[in-house]
Every structure is written in structure tokens, then in C-alpha cells.
């Protein structure tokens, strides 16, 4: 049988966008045109040569003298809605944007332009805006400091399986991309390449190779996909649609599960290197037996892990990991609260909907059962649109005291990667870089 028609009913399917717009604060334009950003602009041009292209544009207001990828937009006479934070909480840094001053007015205008143009990000060096960047994420305003611009572009590429870098121009493939192109991963791989010949224990060698060459790479890729999925989800939400929830949930859970596995792997390696004599089940970043033995052999590392900020963060990671492994899988979503409109009765909402074009279509359906189902759906969707949105990308976790709390792993992913990397460095320095431990490490089985 010859098939001549190539497209079936795929109209409900949406695909990751390949066009990204960044609104550029006018105070950053000269810096972007400096030689320091030449490689980044070259990467943007390279991504445009793909088929189909990945097109990242810089939107600037009122400047028509700039080369591509700068695109002039004119917001003069546009009916902009003045920016006001969505449900600011106590001590919310967004409240500084509401002050009566010329600077605060500029900051509000930037936020209003971002919402009006539905930009994927705002490039700025404004300290007040950057202080409020994480609360502003709940308003679907994605603030980017200048030093994160390259990362944004690379995330857009990596999400489409294009592993190119602004800082590493050689041709590489995904399997070794992070080892060569990611600064921290490259340093770790170089360090390990110099150190591994000094270690005689083959089990430690394999664990360390796997930790640096595999696990850390996987964590970096999972982080990139969390960021990419957030870009896609936020884009569709700005259009009034809700997509990419599955993608962002999958990669969030993958990231934090791999992160906790890094803790386990580090404690197992230290158990062998320091000859703590513990069974595998008694090793763990929060294990009392492990921490007691670590105090005897590596008191500096034990004191580091006892710092209140480290303990609090590890407890948070433990809550997430426990939920992933044993309870309901955390899936980032919105936190909403009722409004007077959302609490209206079905009869009141139906009376309102009768003036809508959709209702004329609904009233013509002859099947009463189907009409009732679609009516209930329309009423429910109307109520959802009237809910007050407090925060986005949130999950609910339960701590060891059995108390529930909300937290955003999506917004926190970069902070958590930095915390993990710091703890990993503390272990590696403590185990392999002390002056009195420069000799090859031997396990008790080799003694």
C-alpha cells in the first residue's frame, strides 16, 4: 500500500521552540559590543546556520544603529501595563521596585517591557533587579546577569542536542562535551588525570573515574535540561498554555537523584581511602556512624560538614531524595489561592460564559451528556484562570519532623549545583590533596 499523505492528527503536539528573544537593558549594550563577547556573538551566528536554525536575538529599545543579532524594537506609544509584583511576600526584594524614584521607574519599565514582549530573558547589570531575580521568576521574568549570558545561549543549544560552546570552539561530541568545554568539569578531569597514577587501589581508581567522568557530567547535563525545560515551560505559559510539565519534572528528579548519589559515592570512597572500616550500608552523608568515624580520621572535613548552612542544605536534599525514592514524585507546579471570582457558583459562571463565542458552539451540541461534560470543563477552566498565582515551579516536601513546606527546585538548581560542587571539592581535597597524604592510598585489604 502506497501512503501519499504524510501528516496525521498531531495538532495537539508542541515542539521545543528554537527562537529565543532576550531584552537587553540599554546600560549593557556597549559591554555586549566589546571584544570580551566576540566568541558569544560568533556562537549566535553559528547556531543560525543550523537547519532548522537556533535563533537567539537581542531586543533593544530605540536603537537602530546596531548589527545583528541586535534587533530594534520600538515601545513608544505601546499600551504597556505598569509592572506590579504578583503577591509580594514579607521582605520581598521586588518591593524595592515600587519606590517613587527615577531609577525605580526605569526598573519597572524594564519589567513591563519584558512582560509586553514575552521575552525569554532580560540581560541586565542592575543590582536591584538582580537582587529580585528569583522572586521575579514567579512573574515569568527571567533576569540574566552579564556573566550568565553565555550559559543561557549554551543551554538553548544543548536542549536541542547541539553541544557547542562559546568558550570552546573545537568540534566535540556529547560524550566528552562537559569534560572539555565545562570549566569545572575540565579542571576536575585534568586534576584526576595527573593524580590517578599515584593511587594503587583499583576500586578507588574506578570509583573516582566514574564520579568525575560520568556522574558529574550527568549532573551537569541534567541541570542544563532543567534550565532548558524551564525556558520552554515559561514560554508557553506566557502564551496562556501549560506545556513541558513532564519534561521539567523528569529532569528535576534526575538532577536531584544523581546529586544524592554523589554524596553516597563520596562517602564510600572516603570509607576506603581513610580505612574507616564501615559497611556500605553504614556509609552516608548523614549517617551518625560515618560522621563519628570521619571525626577520628578527618576532623577538618567533619567540621566542614557540620557547618549549619551545610547541614541545613543536606537536610533539604535528603527530603527531596526521600520523596523521589519512596513517596510521591515531586513535580514542580504553581501555588494558587482562591479569589472571589474563582469561588463563584457554577450557575454564576455559566451566566458569564453565555456571552462567550465558545458558548454558541457548545449550545449547538445535540448530545446532552457531552454538552454537560464540556460545560463542566469550561466552568473549571474559567475558575482556574481566575485563581491568584502565588509562585511557580514549586514542590511540597516533608521534613524529618513530619512538617510540610514548599520549595522550588527549578529556581534553586544552580545554587544546589554550586553547593554540591563545593562539598565534592572538600572531599577531594581532604582525601587526596593533603601534604601528608601525597603517597598512594592503600586499602586495608592491601596492607
N, C-alpha and C positions, 0 to 999 in steps of 0.2 A: 504494500500500500504506500502510495506516494503522499507525503504530508506537504501541503503547499502553504498553509497559514502558520506562521511562526510564533504568534503571541496568544497565549490563553488568558484567562482571567486572573492576572496578577496585580490588579489595580490597588489592592489593599497593601501591597508590599512597598516599603520605603527603603531607600538605599542611603548609605552614609554620604553626606554632602562632600563635595570636592572643592567648593568655592567658599573662601573664608574672608570676612571683612574685619579689619582692625581699625577702630577710630583712633587717630593719633592726636594727642594733646599738642597744641601748637608749640609748646615750650620744648618739645622733644624732636622737632623736625631737623634742626641743624645737627643734632647729635647723630640722628639716623643717617644723615648725608656724609658723616665723617668717615675717614678710612677704616676706623675700627669696625664698621658694619659692612664693609665691602663683601666679605665672604657670605654674609647673610643675604644680601641683595642678589648675589650670584646664585645662591641656592634657590631663591624665589624664581629667578629666571629659568633655572634648570628644571624645576618642578612644572613650569608651564609648558615644557617641551614634551611632557608625557602625553600619551594618548589613551584615555582622556586626560587632560591636564589636571594638576592640583594648583588652583589659582588663589593666591593669598594677596589681597590688596590692602594698601594703607589709605584710609579715608582721611582727608584733611579739609577743613572748612575754610573756604575763601582763598585758597592758594592755587593759582593756575600756572605757576612757573616751575613746577616740579616734574621730574621724569617718572616714568613707570618704575615700580608698582604704585606710586602715589597717584591717587585719584581725587580730583577736586569734587567736593560736594558743597552745595550752597544751601544753607539753612535759613537764609534771610527770607522772612515772610512765611516760613513754615509754622504751622499751628502746633507748636511744641507744648506738651503737657509738663508743667513745672514738676520737678522731681521732689518727691517726699518719701522718706523711708517707709517700707512696709513693716508695721508693728515694731518700732524700735524698743528694745528692752532696756533695763536699767544699765547705766554706764555703757551704752551702745555708742561706739565711735562715730556712727552715722549722724548722731545729733549735732556734731560739730558743723555739719554741712548746712544746718538750718540757721546758723548765725547771720546777723544782719551786717555783712561786710562785702567789700568788692571781691575779695578772694573767695569767700563762701559762695557768692553768686556765680563766679566762674566755675567753681567745683560742681554746683548744682546744674549748671548749663551742660557741663561735660556728661553728667549722668543722664540728663534729659535727652541729649543728642544720642547717647548710646542706646537708650530705650527706643527713640524715634527711628533710628537707622537699623535697629535689631542687630547691632554689631556683635561679632563673636568675641570681641575683647576690646579693651581700651588701653592703649600704651601711654603711660604717664610716669612722671617722676615726682608728682605732687605728694608730699609726705602725709597730708591729712587724708587724701583719697586712699593712699596705700595702707594707712593705719586701719581704714574701714573696709579693706578689700574683702575680707571673709564675710562680714555681715552683708556687704553689697552683693555677694554671690547669691544671697536669698532673693534679691531683687532682679536676678538674672543679668547682673552687670559684672563682667569678668575683668578685673583690673590686672594689668600686666606691668610690672616694673621693667625698666630697660634691660636689666641683666637676665630676664627670663624670656626675652623675645625669641632668641634662637631656639630655646627649648619648645616654645609654642609651635614654631614652624616645623621642627623635627617631629613633634607629636602628630601634627596633621599628616606628615608623610608616613610615619610608622603605622598609623592607624589604617592606611591604605597599602600596607605591606611594602612600602618604599623605604629602604633603610639607607638614607642619605643623611649627611651631617654638614652643618655649616663650618665646623672646625676640623673635619677630617675629609679631605677631598678624594682620597684613593677609593677605588672600586672594592667594596667588600660585600659579603652576603650575610644574611640574618644570623647564621650560626655563630659568627665571630664578631658581629657588629659592635656589641657593647664592650667587648674586650679591647677593641681597637679605638672606638670612637667615643665611648663614655669616659670622661676624665677619671672618675674614681675607680671604675672597674679596670681601666687600663693600668692605673697605678698599682692596684692590688695584684693584677696578673703579672706585672713586671717584678714586683716585690717577691711574689711567690716563685717566679722563675729563678730568681737569684738565691732563694732560701732552700728550695726543696732538696738540693743535693747535700745539705747539711743534716738532713733528717734520715735516720736509718729505719724507722718503724714504717713498714709498708702500709699498715692500716691507717696511720695518721696521714701519710702522703696522699692516699686515695681520698680520705675524708676532706682534706684541705683542698685538693684539686677539685672535687665535686662542689664544695662550698663556694669557691671563688669562680670557677669556670662555668658552673651550671646554676646552682641555686641563686646566687646573687644576680646573674644575668636574667633568670626567670622573674625575679622580683622586679628588676628594672623594666622588663617588658610588660609585666602586669600593671605596674604603675603607669606606664605610657598609655596602656589601653583603658585604664580608669579615666585618665585625663581626656583621651580621645572620645570615649563614650559620653563623658560629661558634656563635651562640646556639642556632640550630636543631640543629646537629650535636651540641652538648654536651647539649641536652635529650634527644634520642633516645638518646644514649649512656648517660645516667643511667637510662634505661628498659631498658638492655641491648640496644639496637638500634643499627645503624650506617647512618645516613642522611645525606643532604646533602653527601656527599663530592664529588660532581660540582660542586655549586653553589660550595662553598668553594674548590675548586681553580680553577674558571673565574675567579672574581672576584679571587683572589690573583694569578693570572698576568696578568690585565688590569691590575691596580693597578701591578705592578712593570714591566710593559712600557710603560705610559703614563709612569711615573716616569722610566725611562731616556730616553724620548723627550723629556721636559722638558729633560734635560741637552743632548741634541743640538740642540734648538731654541734654548736659551740660548747655546750656543757659536756657532751660525750667526748669531744676532742680534748678538752681540758682534763677530764677524768683520766684519760690515757696518758697525756703528756705529764701531768702532775702526779700521776700514780695515786689517785685518791682512793682507789680500791672499792669503788661503788658499783653495784649492778646497774645495768642500763635503765631499769625502771626507777631507780632512786636518783637518777640524774635529771635535772630540770632547773630552769632559771629561777623558779620559785620554791624548789624543794628545800625543806629545812635540813635534811641530811646532807645535800650537796653544798649548801651555803655554809654549814658548820665545818665541813672538811676543807672548803675553799678558804675559810678564815685561817686555818692552820698552815696552808701551803702558799696562799697568795693573798695576804691581808689587804694589800693595796687594791686589788681587783674587787675583793669582797666589800671594802669600804665604798668603792665607786658604785657598786650595785645597791648599796644601802642608802644612797642619796635620796631624799624624799621625792624629788622630781622623777627620778628613775623608777623608784618603787611604784609611784602613782601611775606612771605610764605603763609599766609592765602589767599592773593590775587591770588597766583598761584593755590592753591587748589580750590578756587572759579571758576577760569577759566576752570579747568578740569571738575568740577562738573556741571557747566553750559552747557558745551558741551555734557556731558553724558546725562543730563536730557532733554535738549531742542534742541540740534543741531545734527551734525554728530557724531556718537560714535567714540571716539579716538581709533585707532587701531595701535599699535606700528609697525613700518616698517623701511626700510632702506631709508636714504637720499643718492641719487646718482646724479652725474653730467655727462654730455656727455664727450666723448673723441673723438679723430679724427676717431678711428675705429667705434665707435657707430653711427657716423654721415654718414657713407658710404651709398651709394645708394643701392637699392635692387639688381640692376644688378651686382654691385661690390661684394656684399655678396654672391650672387648665384654662381658667378665665383669661389669664395673661397670655398664654400661648395661642389662643384662638386668633390673635391678631398677627401671628407669625405666618410666613409663607409655607413653612413646613406643615402647618396645621391643615391647610387646604388640601394638601396631598394626603394627609392622614385621614381626613374625613371621608375621602372617596374610597377607602379600602372596604370592600364588601364583607370580608371575614371579620366578624366581631371579636373573636378570640385574638386574632393577630392585631387588630386595632387596639385592643386593651393592653396587649404586651408592649406595643410601640408607644402607647400613651404613657404607660408607667416608666418606660425608658426615657422618654422626653422630659417627664417631670423630674426624674432622678438627675439627668444631665443638667437641667436648669438649676436645681438645688446645688449641685457640685460647683457650678460656675459662680454661685453667689456666696460660697464659703470664703472665709477670710484666711488667707495663706500666711502662716507664721514663719515657716522655714522650709527649705527644700533639702533633698539628699540626706535625710535623717533616718537613723535606725534606733530601735528601742533595745536596750541591753539590761541585763540583771546582774548586779554585783554580788560579792560573796555574802553581803548582809541581806540578800534577797530583796534589795530595793531596785526599782526600775528607774532608768534615766535615758535621755535622748542624747545622741551624738552623731556627728556627720563624718563617716569615714572617707567620703568623696572629697570634701574640703580639706580634711586632715591628712590626706595621703602623702603629701610632700614632707610635712612635719614628721610623720611617722617613719618615712624612709630615712630622714636625717637622724632621728633618734636611733633607729636600728643600726645605721652605719656607724654612729658614734660608739654604741655598745660593742659592735663587732670589732672595731678598731681597738677598743680597750682590751678585749680578749686576746687579739692577735699580738698586740704589744706586750701584754702581760705574759703570754705563753712563749713567745719566740724572740722578743727583741730586748730582753734584759741582758745586761752585760755579763752577769754570772750564769746566764743560760745560753751562751753562744755556741756551746757544743751540741752535737746531735743529741736529740732526746730519745731515750730508750724506755720502753715499757717494762713493767715488772717481769713480763714473760721472757724478755731478752736479757735480763740481768744475770 
